[in-house]
Amino acid sequence: MLRGRSVTLRPVTDADVSALAAIRAAPEVRRWWRGGDDLAAAVRADLADDDLTVYAIEHDGRVVGAIQWFEESDPDYRHAALDIFLDPAVHGAGLGGDAVRTLARHLIDQHGHHRLTIDPAAANTPAIRAYAKVGFRPVGILRRYERGADGRWQDGLLMDLLADELAD
């Protein structure tokens, strides 16, 4: 269990699947996090992926989202990558930044990562602002990076954070 200023990160359990699927079904989240018609199956697929570590984000005793990470283990390219989604009811409250900061600190201190990446959609301005507050910096545009729900390709923004740039 990882504790931030306002959030607690804990491993996701099967009991969290329906709450996380409901959050992913919210239009403000689904725009960026798709997953087909069965979002519970999409959440379960993330949990079954041995390359991902998925945490539930709790605030005031309630699951408000999830944050996950994976690592590139090749010693010449070693780094960790993060991804997060939050219940729209808590957007703008600083919980996303707190969760990202908490996980980043853990990845740096406990796993020895010197560099972290995150790759929001280039149009996801609120997420980009939140990541920048933690210390992530834009690296470049990933052109036609991800297919949107409408079937068209959209750009992503690659951002990274070096361990000594993590903002408290």
C-alpha positions as CSV (number, residue, x, y, z in Angstrom):
1,M,0.0,0.0,0.0
2,L,1.3,3.4,-1.0
3,R,0.1,6.6,0.8
4,G,0.1,10.0,-0.8
5,R,-1.1,13.3,0.7
6,S,-4.8,12.6,-0.1
7,V,-4.9,9.2,-1.8
8,T,-3.9,5.6,-1.0
9,L,-2.7,3.3,-3.7
10,R,-3.3,-0.4,-3.2
11,P,-3.3,-3.5,-5.4
12,V,-6.6,-3.8,-7.3
13,T,-8.7,-6.9,-6.4
14,D,-11.6,-8.6,-8.2
15,A,-13.9,-6.7,-5.9
16,D,-12.8,-3.4,-7.5
17,V,-13.6,-4.5,-11.1
18,S,-17.1,-3.2,-11.2
19,A,-16.3,0.2,-9.7
20,L,-13.3,0.7,-12.1
21,A,-15.5,-0.4,-15.1
22,A,-18.1,2.1,-14.0
23,I,-15.5,4.9,-13.9
24,R,-14.2,3.9,-17.3
25,A,-17.7,4.1,-18.7
26,A,-18.0,7.8,-17.8
27,P,-17.8,9.7,-21.1
28,E,-15.0,11.9,-19.7
29,V,-12.9,8.8,-19.0
30,R,-14.0,6.6,-21.9
31,R,-12.9,9.3,-24.3
32,W,-9.3,8.6,-23.4
33,W,-9.7,5.0,-22.0
34,R,-11.7,2.8,-24.3
35,G,-12.0,-1.0,-23.9
36,G,-14.8,-2.3,-26.1
37,D,-18.3,-3.0,-25.0
38,D,-17.3,-4.9,-21.9
39,L,-15.3,-2.6,-19.7
40,A,-15.2,-5.1,-16.8
41,A,-13.4,-7.5,-19.1
42,A,-11.0,-4.7,-20.1
43,V,-10.2,-4.0,-16.4
44,R,-9.8,-7.8,-15.8
45,A,-7.4,-8.0,-18.9
46,D,-5.2,-5.3,-17.3
47,L,-5.2,-7.2,-14.0
48,A,-4.2,-10.4,-15.9
49,D,-1.4,-8.7,-17.8
50,D,1.8,-9.9,-16.0
51,D,3.7,-6.9,-17.4
52,L,1.4,-4.4,-15.6
53,T,1.1,-3.5,-11.9
54,V,-2.3,-2.0,-11.2
55,Y,-3.3,0.0,-8.1
56,A,-6.7,1.2,-7.1
57,I,-6.7,4.8,-6.1
58,E,-8.7,5.4,-2.9
59,H,-9.8,8.7,-1.5
60,D,-11.9,9.0,1.7
61,G,-12.4,5.2,1.7
62,R,-13.7,5.1,-1.9
63,V,-12.2,3.8,-5.1
64,V,-11.8,6.8,-7.4
65,G,-9.7,5.4,-10.1
66,A,-6.7,3.3,-11.0
67,I,-3.0,3.9,-11.8
68,Q,-0.8,1.3,-13.4
69,W,2.8,1.0,-14.5
70,F,5.1,-1.3,-16.4
71,E,8.8,-1.2,-16.9
72,E,11.3,-1.7,-19.7
73,S,13.8,-4.0,-18.1
74,D,16.6,-3.9,-20.7
75,P,19.4,-2.3,-18.7
76,D,20.3,0.0,-21.6
77,Y,16.8,1.4,-21.8
78,R,15.4,0.8,-18.3
79,H,12.5,3.1,-17.3
80,A,9.0,2.8,-16.0
81,A,5.8,4.0,-17.8
82,L,2.6,5.1,-16.0
83,D,-1.0,5.5,-16.9
84,I,-4.0,6.7,-14.8
85,F,-7.7,7.3,-14.9
86,L,-9.9,9.0,-12.3
87,D,-13.6,9.3,-11.6
88,P,-14.8,12.6,-13.2
89,A,-16.4,13.5,-9.8
90,V,-12.9,14.1,-8.4
91,H,-11.4,15.7,-11.5
92,G,-9.7,19.0,-10.6
93,A,-9.2,18.1,-6.9
94,G,-5.5,17.3,-7.2
95,L,-6.0,13.6,-6.6
96,G,-4.5,12.6,-10.0
97,G,-1.3,14.5,-9.3
98,D,-1.1,13.1,-5.8
99,A,-1.5,9.5,-7.2
100,V,1.1,10.1,-10.0
101,R,3.6,11.7,-7.5
102,T,3.1,8.8,-5.0
103,L,3.7,6.1,-7.6
104,A,6.6,8.1,-9.1
105,R,8.3,8.3,-5.7
106,H,7.8,4.6,-5.2
107,L,9.2,3.7,-8.6
108,I,12.3,5.9,-8.0
109,D,12.9,5.0,-4.3
110,Q,11.9,1.3,-4.3
111,H,12.5,0.2,-7.8
112,G,15.5,2.4,-8.7
113,H,14.1,4.0,-11.8
114,H,15.9,7.1,-13.0
115,R,13.3,8.0,-15.7
116,L,9.5,7.7,-15.9
117,T,7.3,8.3,-18.9
118,I,3.6,9.0,-19.5
119,D,1.9,9.5,-22.8
120,P,-1.5,11.3,-22.7
121,A,-3.5,12.2,-25.7
122,A,-2.1,15.5,-27.0
123,A,-5.6,16.9,-26.7
124,N,-6.0,15.9,-23.0
125,T,-4.9,19.3,-21.6
126,P,-6.1,18.7,-18.0
127,A,-4.0,15.5,-17.7
128,I,-1.0,17.2,-19.3
129,R,-1.2,20.1,-16.8
130,A,-1.5,17.6,-13.9
131,Y,1.5,15.7,-15.0
132,A,3.5,18.9,-15.5
133,K,2.8,19.9,-11.9
134,V,4.5,16.6,-10.8
135,G,7.5,17.4,-12.9
136,F,6.9,15.6,-16.2
137,R,8.1,17.5,-19.2
138,P,7.0,17.3,-22.8
139,V,9.4,15.3,-25.0
140,G,7.6,15.3,-28.3
141,I,4.4,14.6,-30.2
142,L,3.7,11.0,-31.1
143,R,1.9,11.6,-34.4
144,R,-1.1,9.5,-35.1
145,Y,-0.3,7.5,-32.0
146,E,-3.6,6.0,-31.0
147,R,-6.9,5.2,-32.7
148,G,-9.7,7.2,-31.1
149,A,-13.2,5.9,-30.4
150,D,-14.3,7.4,-33.7
151,G,-11.7,5.3,-35.6
152,R,-9.5,8.2,-36.5
153,W,-5.9,8.4,-35.4
154,Q,-5.0,11.0,-32.7
155,D,-1.7,12.4,-31.6
156,G,-0.1,11.6,-28.2
157,L,2.3,13.6,-26.1
158,L,5.3,11.8,-24.8
159,M,6.3,13.2,-21.4
160,D,9.1,12.1,-19.1
161,L,10.4,12.8,-15.7
162,L,13.9,12.3,-14.4
163,A,14.2,11.2,-10.8
164,D,15.7,14.5,-9.6
165,E,12.9,16.5,-11.3
166,L,10.1,15.0,-9.2
167,A,8.2,17.9,-7.6
168,D,7.1,17.6,-4.0
